[in-house]
C-alpha cells in the first residue's frame, strides 16, 4: 500500500474527488438526444470542431442555447407596457376617459 502514498494526500485526493464529483453532476444533468444533420451541416460542424478544438456536443449545445435565447414569446412586447395597477380600469373606462 506504500505506492499509493502521495506527498500531499489530503489536498490532492480532496481536489481529485471534488473534480470527479463535479464531473458526475454535470454528466447527470445532461439528457442524451439524437439530431439529424445534412451532409453540408455535418461537414461545417466538423470544420468548426477542428478550428475551435471544442467537442461537437458542446458546439451543438451552444447553438441550441443561442437559438432559444433569441426566440420571441407568443405575446407582443407591448403587453403590460401601460400597467395602471388599477383593477377596475376596464369597468370604469368611460368614466375615467371623459372626466372634466
C-alpha positions as CSV (number, residue, x, y, z in Angstrom):
1,X,0.0,0.0,0.0
2,X,3.0,2.3,0.2
3,X,3.0,3.0,-3.5
4,X,-0.5,4.7,-3.1
5,X,1.0,7.3,-0.8
6,X,1.0,10.9,-2.2
7,X,3.3,13.7,-1.0
8,X,0.2,15.8,0.0
9,X,-2.6,13.2,0.3
10,X,-5.4,15.2,1.8
11,X,-5.2,18.2,-0.6
12,X,-4.6,16.0,-3.7
13,X,-7.3,13.4,-3.0
14,X,-9.7,16.1,-2.0
15,X,-9.3,18.1,-5.2
16,X,-9.4,15.0,-7.4
17,X,-12.5,13.8,-5.5
18,X,-14.2,17.1,-6.0
19,X,-13.4,17.2,-9.7
20,X,-14.8,13.7,-10.1
21,X,-17.9,14.7,-8.1
22,X,-18.4,17.9,-10.3
23,X,-18.0,15.9,-13.5
24,X,-20.6,13.4,-12.4
25,X,-23.0,16.2,-11.5
26,X,-22.6,17.7,-14.9
27,X,-23.0,14.4,-16.7
28,X,-26.1,13.5,-14.7
29,X,-27.8,16.8,-15.6
30,X,-27.3,16.3,-19.4
31,X,-30.0,14.5,-21.4
32,X,-29.0,12.5,-24.5
33,X,-30.7,13.3,-27.7
34,X,-30.4,12.5,-31.4
35,X,-30.2,15.0,-34.2
36,X,-30.1,14.5,-37.9
37,X,-27.9,16.9,-40.0
38,X,-27.5,17.2,-43.7
39,X,-24.0,16.4,-45.1
40,X,-23.3,20.0,-45.5
41,X,-24.2,20.9,-41.9
42,X,-22.2,17.9,-40.6
43,X,-19.2,18.9,-42.7
44,X,-19.4,22.5,-41.4
45,X,-19.7,21.3,-37.8
46,X,-16.7,19.1,-38.2
47,X,-14.7,22.1,-39.6
48,X,-15.8,24.1,-36.5
49,X,-14.7,21.3,-34.2
50,X,-11.2,21.3,-35.8
51,X,-11.0,25.2,-35.7
52,X,-12.1,25.7,-32.2
53,X,-10.9,22.4,-30.6
54,X,-14.2,22.1,-28.8
55,X,-16.2,18.9,-28.7
56,X,-19.1,18.5,-31.2
57,X,-21.7,18.2,-28.4
58,X,-20.5,21.5,-26.8
59,X,-20.9,23.4,-30.0
60,X,-24.3,21.9,-30.6
61,X,-25.5,22.8,-27.1
62,X,-24.2,26.4,-27.5
63,X,-26.0,26.7,-30.9
64,X,-29.3,25.5,-29.4
65,X,-29.0,27.8,-26.4
66,X,-28.3,30.8,-28.6
67,X,-31.3,29.9,-30.8
68,X,-33.6,29.5,-27.9
69,X,-32.4,32.8,-26.3
70,X,-33.5,34.7,-29.4
71,X,-36.9,33.2,-29.8
72,X,-39.7,35.6,-29.1
73,X,-42.5,34.8,-26.7
74,X,-46.0,34.5,-28.1
75,X,-47.1,37.8,-26.5
76,X,-46.1,41.1,-28.1
77,X,-43.6,43.2,-26.3
78,X,-46.2,45.9,-25.8
79,X,-48.3,43.7,-23.4
80,X,-48.2,45.2,-20.0
81,X,-46.4,48.4,-21.0
82,X,-49.2,50.6,-19.7
83,X,-49.9,48.8,-16.5
84,X,-52.1,51.1,-14.4
85,X,-52.2,49.0,-11.2
86,X,-56.0,49.7,-11.1
87,X,-58.1,46.5,-11.0
88,X,-61.3,48.4,-12.1
89,X,-59.9,50.2,-15.2
90,X,-61.8,48.2,-17.8
91,X,-65.1,48.6,-15.9
92,X,-64.6,52.4,-15.5
93,X,-63.1,53.2,-18.9
94,X,-65.8,55.7,-20.0
95,X,-66.0,57.4,-16.6
96,X,-62.2,57.8,-16.5
97,X,-61.8,58.9,-20.1
98,X,-64.5,61.5,-20.2
99,X,-63.8,63.3,-16.9
100,X,-63.8,67.1,-16.9
